Amino acid sequence: MTYDEVVRKLAPCGLDCSRCADYQDGEIKELSAKLLDLLEGYERLATLKSTIIPAFKGYGEFKELLELFAHVSCGGCRSENVKCPVDCPAKICHKEKGVDFCFQCDEFPCDREFEGNLREQWITNNQRMKEIGVVNFYMERSKLPRH
């Protein structure tokens, strides 16, 4: 994994866009599309099973969610096609400052406001990237659950 590859996956704040359920090139989208393909025509069997296993009564809603996951289109925080509902100042600020990650800015950590506990996570992520390097940080984080 190269630095440039990691930059395409990590947001300036250090969160991993590529592991988000809304990321257009992510594994969740890929696996959801594959599962939809594998379940093609399963509705009839789900209806039959629902008489024995009540959970199958929700198969239609399950498939609807799977369709949503299979057709997500967020390009990540660095793209022009950002769908992330989190209002993060790093999405714009890093462009203004001409840095890839916040820790590379002379003003880090600045006093910009982040939603909820994101400020703590932002500082922790960026300090860790500065300490061990961006690629090592990505590899370390990729072993942890995203959500």
C-alpha positions as CSV (number, residue, x, y, z in Angstrom):
1,M,0.0,0.0,0.0
2,T,1.4,3.4,-1.0
3,Y,0.9,6.8,0.5
4,D,-1.1,7.9,-2.5
5,E,-3.4,4.8,-2.3
6,V,-4.0,5.6,1.4
7,V,-4.8,9.2,0.7
8,R,-7.6,8.1,-1.6
9,K,-9.0,5.9,1.2
10,L,-8.6,8.0,4.3
11,A,-10.3,11.3,5.0
12,P,-8.2,14.3,6.1
13,C,-9.5,13.7,9.7
14,G,-8.2,10.1,9.6
15,L,-11.5,8.2,9.3
16,D,-11.4,5.5,6.6
17,C,-13.9,6.4,3.9
18,S,-13.2,3.2,2.0
19,R,-14.7,1.1,4.8
20,C,-17.9,3.2,5.1
21,A,-21.1,1.5,4.0
22,D,-21.8,4.5,1.7
23,Y,-18.4,4.4,-0.1
24,Q,-18.8,3.8,-3.9
25,D,-15.7,1.6,-4.2
26,G,-16.0,-0.1,-0.9
27,E,-16.2,-3.7,0.1
28,I,-19.7,-3.3,1.6
29,K,-21.1,-2.2,-1.7
30,E,-19.3,-5.0,-3.5
31,L,-20.5,-7.7,-1.2
32,S,-24.0,-6.4,-1.1
33,A,-24.2,-6.5,-4.9
34,K,-22.8,-10.0,-4.9
35,L,-25.3,-11.1,-2.2
36,L,-28.2,-9.6,-4.2
37,D,-27.1,-11.5,-7.3
38,L,-26.8,-14.7,-5.3
39,L,-30.3,-14.2,-3.8
40,E,-31.9,-13.5,-7.2
41,G,-35.4,-15.2,-7.2
42,Y,-35.3,-16.0,-3.5
43,E,-38.6,-14.2,-2.8
44,R,-40.7,-17.2,-3.4
45,L,-38.7,-19.4,-1.0
46,A,-38.6,-16.6,1.6
47,T,-42.4,-16.5,1.5
48,L,-42.6,-20.2,2.0
49,K,-40.1,-20.1,4.8
50,S,-41.9,-17.3,6.5
51,T,-44.7,-19.7,7.6
52,I,-42.1,-21.7,9.6
53,I,-39.5,-19.0,10.4
54,P,-41.2,-15.6,11.1
55,A,-38.0,-13.7,10.4
56,F,-38.5,-14.4,6.7
57,K,-41.5,-12.1,6.8
58,G,-39.1,-9.3,6.7
59,Y,-37.2,-10.5,3.6
60,G,-38.6,-7.7,1.5
61,E,-37.2,-5.0,3.9
62,F,-33.9,-6.9,4.0
63,K,-33.7,-6.9,0.3
64,E,-34.5,-3.2,0.1
65,L,-31.7,-2.4,2.5
66,L,-29.3,-4.6,0.6
67,E,-30.3,-2.8,-2.6
68,L,-29.4,0.5,-0.9
69,F,-26.0,-0.8,0.1
70,A,-25.4,-2.2,-3.4
71,H,-26.0,1.2,-5.0
72,V,-24.2,3.7,-2.7
73,S,-22.4,6.5,-4.4
74,C,-20.3,8.5,-2.0
75,G,-16.8,9.2,-3.4
76,G,-15.3,9.9,0.0
77,C,-14.5,13.1,1.8
78,R,-11.9,14.2,-0.7
79,S,-14.2,13.8,-3.7
80,E,-16.7,16.3,-5.2
81,N,-19.4,13.6,-4.5
82,V,-19.5,13.6,-0.7
83,K,-22.6,12.0,0.8
84,C,-21.3,11.8,4.4
85,P,-23.9,13.3,6.8
86,V,-21.2,14.2,9.3
87,D,-20.4,17.9,9.2
88,C,-16.6,17.8,9.4
89,P,-14.5,21.0,8.9
90,A,-11.5,18.9,7.8
91,K,-13.3,18.1,4.4
92,I,-12.8,21.7,3.3
93,C,-10.0,23.0,5.5
94,H,-7.4,20.5,4.2
95,K,-7.9,21.9,0.7
96,E,-7.6,25.5,1.9
97,K,-4.4,24.6,3.8
98,G,-2.9,22.5,1.0
99,V,-2.4,19.4,3.1
100,D,-3.5,15.8,2.9
101,F,-4.1,15.3,6.6
102,C,-4.7,17.7,9.4
103,F,-1.5,16.8,11.3
104,Q,0.5,18.2,8.4
105,C,-0.9,21.7,9.0
106,D,1.1,24.1,11.2
107,E,-2.1,25.0,13.1
108,F,-3.0,21.4,14.1
109,P,-4.7,21.0,16.4
110,C,-6.8,24.1,15.7
111,D,-10.0,25.3,17.4
112,R,-12.4,24.2,14.6
113,E,-15.6,22.7,15.9
114,F,-16.5,19.0,15.2
115,E,-19.7,17.2,15.8
116,G,-20.0,15.2,19.1
117,N,-16.9,13.3,20.0
118,L,-15.3,13.6,16.6
119,R,-12.9,16.3,17.8
120,E,-11.3,13.7,20.2
121,Q,-11.1,11.1,17.4
122,W,-9.8,13.7,14.9
123,I,-6.9,14.6,17.3
124,T,-6.1,11.0,18.2
125,N,-6.1,9.8,14.6
126,N,-3.9,12.7,13.4
127,Q,-1.5,12.4,16.3
128,R,-1.2,8.6,15.6
129,M,-0.6,9.3,11.8
130,K,2.2,11.8,12.7
131,E,3.7,9.3,15.1
132,I,3.8,6.1,12.9
133,G,3.2,7.4,9.4
134,V,0.1,7.5,7.2
135,V,0.5,4.1,5.6
136,N,1.2,2.3,9.0
137,F,-1.8,4.1,10.5
138,Y,-4.0,2.9,7.7
139,M,-2.7,-0.7,8.1
140,E,-3.2,-0.5,11.8
141,R,-6.8,0.8,11.5
142,S,-7.8,-1.6,8.8
143,K,-7.6,-4.4,11.4
144,L,-10.3,-2.7,13.5
145,P,-14.1,-2.7,13.0
146,R,-15.2,0.4,11.1
147,H,-18.6,0.9,12.9
